[in-house]
Amino acid sequence: MHAMHYPQTSLAELDLNLLRVLDAVLATRHVTQAARRLGLSQSATSHALARLREALGDELLVRGPDGLVPTARGAALQGPLREIMERLTQALAPPTPFDPATARRTFRLGAADYAQFVLLPPVLTHLAAHAPGVDLWVLPAPPAEAVPAALADGELDLMVGATTAPLAGAGLFERALFEEQFVCVVREGHPVVRAAEDLDLETFCTLPHAFIAPRGRSGGAVDSALERIGRARRIALAVPHFLVIPHVIAGSDLIVTLAARVAWHFAHTLPLRVLPPPLPLPAFGIGLAWHERQHRDPGHVWLRDLLARVGAGV
């Protein structure tokens, strides 16, 4: 008895439409019924089955007392083929609508502490009321040059941060959330700066400054503005996060230039004085960035819209 040898058939050589025919014939055990299910003629279905038999080197289905019955090879193919067709149908189906009230999903956001401070409280209030199964994992903001890769490979779903420098990288989308202004902050009872008129440019340059340096590097909007007019300042304290700065300012004679939303928040709870800067400083934008692979994902669209609504109201 000789072993049966099947031809070597690669997927690239096989018309995948033929597999749809085989799936239907195996399910119905009848060429005419399979043709009706597929919207094909009986002759086209018979021809497709003949091509499959030739390509796979097996009859696949043979005549039985009540229709067609699968051969051993056909029976072995039926389960895997049905699973593949179902998974392919699901993959090609339009995405199901995202219902925040019932959804259980986790999103990963990259954000610096400023964006977290401003946006997370109102976002979490909304989630608690309208999307109780949605969780957020907030990760430290990566360096700007690493953001495109983090979004492309799924390490982050969204990046929330300053948009002063456009992100480089193909396939990225960006959306503005809100604009922020700079203000200066000193403690109440400061020995030099007692009122807004006391903070002129000369005083500003003479005072010791606190500075927020997330990457541990000098430079920023204030230093650039001073450099343009031939002036400079002394940085007496540099820290990587802004949250400690209001408390430092309240207990020292340092001055800090800070985002207005943060400054006014802490001025309500600490003895701080908020003053306009004595030189023009550009505003900066806070926005979202994401990769095109998630651009049409219904849940992702919903989260972006939520952050945009929250950003418009902060």
KASUL-V19098 format. One record per backbone hydrogen bond with DSSP energy under -1.0 kcal/mol. NH is the residue of the N-H (numbers start at 1). CO is the residue of the C=O. E is the energy in kcal/mol with one decimal. If there is no record, write none. Layout:
NH:CO:E, NH:CO:E
This chain:
18:15:-1.8, 21:17:-1.5, 22:18:-2.5, 23:19:-2.6, 24:20:-2.1, 25:21:-2.7, 26:22:-2.7, 27:23:-1.6, 28:24:-2.4, 29:25:-2.9, 34:30:-2.2, 35:31:-2.6, 36:32:-2.2, 37:33:-2.2, 38:34:-2.1, 39:35:-1.3, 40:35:-2.5, 45:41:-2.0, 46:42:-2.5, 47:43:-2.5, 48:44:-2.2, 49:45:-2.2, 50:46:-2.1, 51:47:-2.1, 52:48:-2.1, 53:49:-2.3, 54:50:-1.9, 55:51:-2.6, 56:52:-2.7, 57:53:-1.2, 58:53:-1.2, 61:59:-3.0, 62:69:-2.9, 64:67:-3.5, 67:64:-1.1, 68:29:-2.4, 69:62:-3.1, 71:60:-2.3, 75:71:-3.0, 76:72:-2.0, 77:73:-1.5, 78:74:-1.4, 81:77:-2.6, 82:78:-2.5, 83:79:-2.2, 84:80:-2.5, 85:81:-2.5, 86:82:-2.3, 87:83:-2.5, 88:84:-2.5, 89:85:-2.3, 90:86:-2.4, 91:87:-2.3, 92:88:-2.1, 93:89:-1.1, 102:99:-1.4, 103:99:-2.0, 105:133:-1.3, 107:135:-2.4, 109:137:-2.6, 110:158:-2.6, 111:139:-2.1, 116:112:-2.2, 117:113:-2.6, 118:114:-2.2, 119:115:-2.5, 120:116:-1.9, 123:119:-2.1, 124:120:-3.0, 125:121:-1.8, 126:122:-1.9, 127:123:-2.5, 128:124:-2.5, 129:125:-1.3, 130:126:-2.8, 131:127:-2.2, 134:131:-1.8, 135:105:-2.8, 137:107:-2.9, 139:109:-3.4, 146:143:-2.0, 150:146:-2.0, 151:147:-2.2, 152:148:-2.3, 153:149:-2.5, 156:150:-2.2, 157:108:-3.0, 158:108:-1.6, 159:289:-2.3, 160:110:-3.2, 161:287:-2.2, 163:285:-2.4, 173:290:-3.0, 175:288:-2.1, 177:286:-2.9, 178:286:-1.6, 180:284:-2.7, 183:258:-2.6, 184:275:-3.2, 185:256:-2.5, 186:273:-2.0, 188:271:-2.4, 190:187:-1.4, 198:195:-1.5, 199:196:-1.6, 200:198:-1.2, 204:200:-2.6, 205:201:-2.3, 206:202:-1.4, 207:203:-2.3, 209:234:-2.3, 210:255:-2.6, 211:237:-2.4, 213:239:-3.1, 216:213:-1.7, 224:220:-2.4, 225:221:-2.1, 226:222:-2.5, 227:223:-2.5, 228:224:-1.7, 230:227:-1.3, 231:226:-2.9, 236:209:-2.2, 237:209:-1.6, 239:211:-2.2, 245:242:-1.1, 248:244:-1.9, 249:245:-2.9, 250:246:-2.1, 252:249:-1.4, 255:208:-1.7, 256:185:-1.8, 258:183:-3.0, 260:181:-2.7, 263:259:-2.3, 264:260:-2.8, 265:261:-1.4, 266:262:-2.2, 267:263:-1.9, 269:266:-1.1, 270:266:-2.5, 272:270:-2.1, 273:186:-3.4, 275:184:-3.2, 284:180:-2.2, 286:178:-2.9, 287:161:-2.9, 288:175:-3.1, 289:159:-1.7, 290:173:-2.0, 292:171:-2.7, 294:291:-1.7, 295:292:-1.4, 301:297:-2.8, 302:298:-2.2, 303:299:-2.2, 304:300:-2.5, 305:301:-2.4, 306:302:-2.3, 307:303:-2.6, 308:304:-2.1, 309:305:-2.4, 310:306:-2.6, 311:307:-2.8, 312:308:-1.9, 313:310:-1.1
